[in-house]
Amino acid sequence: MTLRTTERKQETIYALSSGHGKCGVAVIRVSGTKAIDALHKMTSVLNVEPRKALLRKIVDPETKEIIDKGLCLWFPGPKSFTGEDCVEFHVHGGSAILSSLMSALSKLNFYPALPGEFTRRAFYNNKLDLVEIEGLADLIHAETEQQRKQALLQASGHLSKLYNNWRKKLINIVASLEAYIDFNEDDNIEDDVLESCNCSVQNLIKEIEHHLSDNRKGEILRNGVRTVIIGEPNVGKSTILNYLVQRNAAIVSPTAGTTRDIIELSINISGYPVILADTAGFTKNPKDPIETEGILRAKAYAENVDLIILVIDACEYMNSGMSYSDYMNEYINRMGLNDLLTSDQDKRYFVVANKIDLLSEQAKQNIKKENIVMTSCLTEEGLPSITKSMEKYCQELCGNFINENPVISQNRYRTHLSKCLQNLQSYIETISMENYDIVIAAEKIRIGMRELGKITGHVHNDEILDNIFKNFCIGK
């Protein structure tokens, strides 16, 4: 039976810490109180200098057969990744070598590491807090440059520093309130201690409120900017999708209504992750139940995205003889898109006028005056402008994380911050009442402090930890 990580903190563990598969160099990490035995019994090293790479023959501890020749490093705790004694073997990355090395380590009564166990030990040994650990996980899984930048800032402790500073402020406030509760006026407690505490709480409320009012920028960047292409049938949506993903992902046909279900793909727009979806064409008169279902799914999907690309027929717009604003109002009403495009003030969308190859130069000039991306899927004219517009909206949605203050990247943080804020606000409400109980009011601050502690891991339980570490790979 496999021991839980909490039950085997004293055991020495090992795992492949580099990528799987054949490679030039592979790294095997060993961590625990007996890690030094791996060096003593598998190499000729007896007195090793910390953090100095040594080239040695690595042998089986029982048969003394040479497994490989590689670099050996010794990291005595607490100056190691896990905070424990650690050894690393840098060997050739062949599957036979790795298999023999793992077998040799097992002969020393070491345990194969579980997913995330090295990082979990780093947490228990106060090398990393939960926010830094989740930033590390995001860094490993980052697929775009902007995701990498955000994850690196978080893994480096920028967000932890903010939350820890807030928690320290609450600790000081609680200490002052407890002193006020425990001692009377004759014990040299300052007259303005309550006023100072209340002022500090109000300032902290403003800081947390500002932090929470970020339009979920960090979460959008971490999860991807959900984007949908909508419009009438046969207006060029699928061609635009294929252009953006640079492959024939969607069927393109002169026959209207080719796309029935939602086609969802991931792309990289200037370092921003985008989840792009093509949908069934919107029409007032669907031909059959399948087309009707496709339209319903398209609208339901579009209600939960961050960005909408609305594709219209440039010829239809110019032939209408209407102003752009009148045409769009009529179009939105005709397609039944009122709730989708007008009710949510935070909803971003831009309009693409396709088929401009069928327009005269004068008509093109008239469209150019409006805030519309003009394209021709036939000649590919203007298609790069769609990418530029998407980049602009991605920047607005996700922000610039190098110059801005740290932002919330996980819904878990937002939940605990909201609960902390509610308790601080409840404290202010309590003390504004006549004949209020200061003991009850102070408890609100303690609860708020615990909610902040849950973010960084100062307050935790195994269920929360299991959920966080389950997404780590073995060897990390």
Secondary structure, 3 states (H helix, E strand, C coil): CCCCHHHCCCCCEEEECCCCCCEEEEEEEEECCCHHHHHHHHCCCCCCCCCCCEEEEEECCCCCCEEEEEEEEEECCCCCCCCCCEEEEEEEECHHHHHHHHHHHHCCCCEECCCCHHHHHHHHCCCCCHHHHHHHHHHHHCCCHHHHHHHHHHHCCHHHHHHHHHHHHHHHHHHHHHHHHHCCHHHCCCCCHHHHHHHHHHHHHHHHHHHHCCCCHHHHHHHCEEEEEEECCCCCHHHHHHHHHCCCCCCCCCCCCCCCCCEEEEEEECCEEEEEEECCCCCCCCCCHHHHHHHHHHHHHHCCCCEEEEEEEHHHHHHCCCCHHHHHHHHHHHHCCHHHHCCCCCCEEEEEEECHHHCCHHHHHHHHCCCEEECECCCCECHHHHHHHHHHHHHHHHCCCCCCCCCCCCHHHHHHHHHHHHHHHHHHHHHCCCCCCHHHHHHHHHHHHHHHHHHHCCCCCHHHHHHHHCCCCCCC
